[in-house]
Amino acid sequence: MVDSCVSRRYSALHALANPYNVQQIYLSRFISMSIQWFPGHMHKARKEIEEVIPQVDVIIEVLDARIPFSSENPMISSLRGDKPCVKVLNKRDLADPELTERWIEHFEKEQGVKAIAITTSAKEEVNHVMELVRKLAPHREQMGKNIRTMIMGIPNVGKSTIINCLAGRTIAVTGNQPAVTRRQQRINLQNGVILSDTPGILWPKVENPHSGFRLAATGAVKDTAMEYDEVAFYTVEYLAKQYPNLLQERYQIEELPESDIELMEAIGRKRGALRAGGHIDIHKCSEILLHELRNGTLGKVTLELPEMITQELIEVEEAAALKAEQQIKKKEERRKRYLKNKR
């Protein structure tokens, strides 16, 4: 026996030849979702950023090393314009080291961009961020002026912890829940750098459904923003393809089942996620998987590759075009029915 959410997936999966080929299901479900993750304080934060950013020399954008593309806010890109930028891939200790290097190379192809991977538990790595900032604004130091920076990023990427490390004292409030920082702060780092902090901002609508699931999987948005079990199914499908050995080792499964539902049930049996009567508790399985992904217990995982993004954007455009076409057809059918009834 399974939950209603899972029952829907059983019927959908039954029609597919490839057990793990369920991306179109996710795309269609995501596009129809109404995701509330743009609270009022983010609107205010954007306006404040627009006012301050003309005086800024270098932007520091903090990303989650596990989802470098999905945690790269397109709103930040539009706000910074052509200003130099240091992209900080934080939480590198939770990410796949090989893929992290590939992402750094990918970002540094853009002019005026430097990228670095860090973990806030290593203060020397955090200090390297300021070295890159100085390289991008040498004229300010030559003129004997402070370098004006602004640190930006989506919620829950560790921005506040980085600020505290740079300042050498507790300035920014930290927490495991997204959207902890609620107002802009101006901080003198006493090393020739003035740092403006901003609340973590998300964009009103995530165009790439895959990014939406990855943001939810890593905890960048609150668990109530999307269906928790759907996020877990999306995640376990990816892990089965890219990191099967991690799943096998962590949950002591000799051979991974052919479908993501069977895999989640196998995890549930191994971890004792059972309800009365011995039924698998899918929601509990989802909690186990996502919790162990987020805290690194599962292993070093990166949920996206640079070469995946182009194909995903094509899929998004095709899905959006199909939806628009269907809406036009429905509108035309309603018009025909209306005219027919008037005769």
C-alpha positions, -999 to +999 in steps of 0.1 A: +000+000+000+013+034-009+003+071-005-020+088-031+009+108-044+028+076-051-003+059-066-004+085-093+032+077-101+026+040-102+000+045-130+023+069-149+053+046-146+034+016-158+031+033-192+069+039-196+093+014-211+123+028-193+118+026-155+139+056-148+127+078-177+101+099-159+114+134-166+084+145-187+061+136-158+081+159-135+080+187-162+043+186-166+036+184-129+060+212-121+046+236-147+011+232-133+023+238-097+019+271-079+050+275-059+049+302-032+086+310-025+088+348-031+078+364+002+073+401+006+107+409+021+123+396-012+105+423-032+118+449-007+153+434-009+154+437-047+145+474-045+173+480-019+198+462-041+189+483-072+196+514-051+230+503-038+245+483-067+256+513-088+282+522-061+295+486-058+329+476-074+326+438-072+297+414-066+302+382-046+276+356-055+274+326-032+262+294-048+256+259-035+283+237-049+258+208-052+236+229-076+258+256-091+234+264-120+201+261-101+214+283-072+226+310-097+198+335-094+190+351-129+177+381-111+212+387-096+227+384-131+204+411-144+210+434-114+248+432-115+251+439-153+287+439-164+302+444-129+330+420-120+318+390-100+333+363-077+312+332-077+317+313-045+307+276-046+300+270-010+295+236+007+322+221-015+326+194+012+292+181+003+297+182-035+314+159-060+350+173-062+354+165-099+322+181-109+330+212-088+361+217-108+342+215-140+317+241-128+345+265-119+359+262-154+324+267-168+318+299-148+353+314-156+346+313-193+325+344-187+345+377-188+350+394-155+341+363-135+363+344-110+351+312-093+362+295-062+350+265-042+351+267-004+338+252+028+332+277+057+348+252+081+382+261+065+388+298+072+418+300+049+395+291+020+371+318+029+399+343+029+408+334-007+375+350-017+389+385-008+420+378-028+399+373-059+379+404-051+411+424-050+422+410-084+390+421-099+392+457-085+430+466-085+423+502-094+405+509-061+436+498-040+459+517-063+439+549-056+440+541-019+402+536-017+382+509-001+368+482-024+330+482-022+315+448-025+280+433-022+275+397-012+244+381-027+228+346-030+197+326-027+185+315+008+203+288+027+236+288+007+257+298+037+260+335+029+257+346+065+283+321+077+308+334+051+302+370+062+310+360+098+342+343+087+353+373+067+345+397+095+361+375+122+331+380+144+294+372+145+275+398+125+250+379+104+224+356+118+229+320+106+205+291+104+195+260+085+162+274+074+160+295+042+155+333+044+171+340+078+186+374+068+157+399+064+174+433+059+205+448+042+236+454+063+268+474+056+299+459+071+335+473+073+358+443+071+387+466+083+410+453+055+402+479+029+369+462+020+333+475+026+308+447+024+271+451+018+250+421+028+216+415+014+187+391+022+187+358+003+165+364-027+148+340-050+131+349-083+093+349-087+091+320-112+116+292-117+115+286-155+135+253-154+115+227-135+146+206-128+161+236-110+130+238-089+133+202-077+170+207-070+164+238-050+139+219-029+161+189-026+190+209-011+167+229+012+170+263-006+133+266-003+110+256+025+098+220+025+062+233+022+069+250-011+067+217-031+053+182-026+080+167-004+076+131-017+078+143-054+111+160-046+124+128-031+114+108-061+130+132-085+162+131-064+164+093-060+159+089-098+190+111-104+210+094-078+202+060-092+217+071-125+247+092-114+256+078-080+243+042-077+272+031-056+264+057-029+228+044-027+240+008-025+266+015+002+245+038+023+213+016+024+230-018+020+211-026-013+231-051-034+212-045-066+191-013-072+155-020-082+143-011-117+120+018-107+124+047-084+093+037-064+107+002-058+140+018-048+123+041-023+105+011-009+138-008-006+153+021+013+122+021+035+126-016+043+163-012+051+157+018+074+126+005+091+103+032+076+071+011+081+035+018+091+011-005+108+008-038+090+043-036+076+034-011+048+061+012+036+059+048+048+069+067+016+069+101+033+093+088+060+115+074+032+115+108+016+125+125+048+154+100+053+167+104+018+166+142+016+179+147+052+209+125+044+215+142+011+215+176+028+238+168+056+263+148+035+256+115+051+248+100+017+282+111+003+296+139-019+269+146-045+264+172-072+229+172-087+237+188-120+264+189-147+272+218-170+263+198-201+229+189-187+217+225-187+214+231-224+193+200-229+171+209-200+164+244-213+154+229-246+129+206-228+116+236-208+109+255-240+093+226-257+071+219-227+061+256-224+053+257-262+031+225-259+012+240-229+007+273-249-006+253-279-030+233-257-043+265-242-049+280-276-068+248-287-090+249-255-098+286-261-107+278-297-129+249-286-147+271-261-153+297-287-168+271-311-191+258-284-202+293-276-210+301-312-228+268-317-250+273-287-260+308-299-275+294-331 
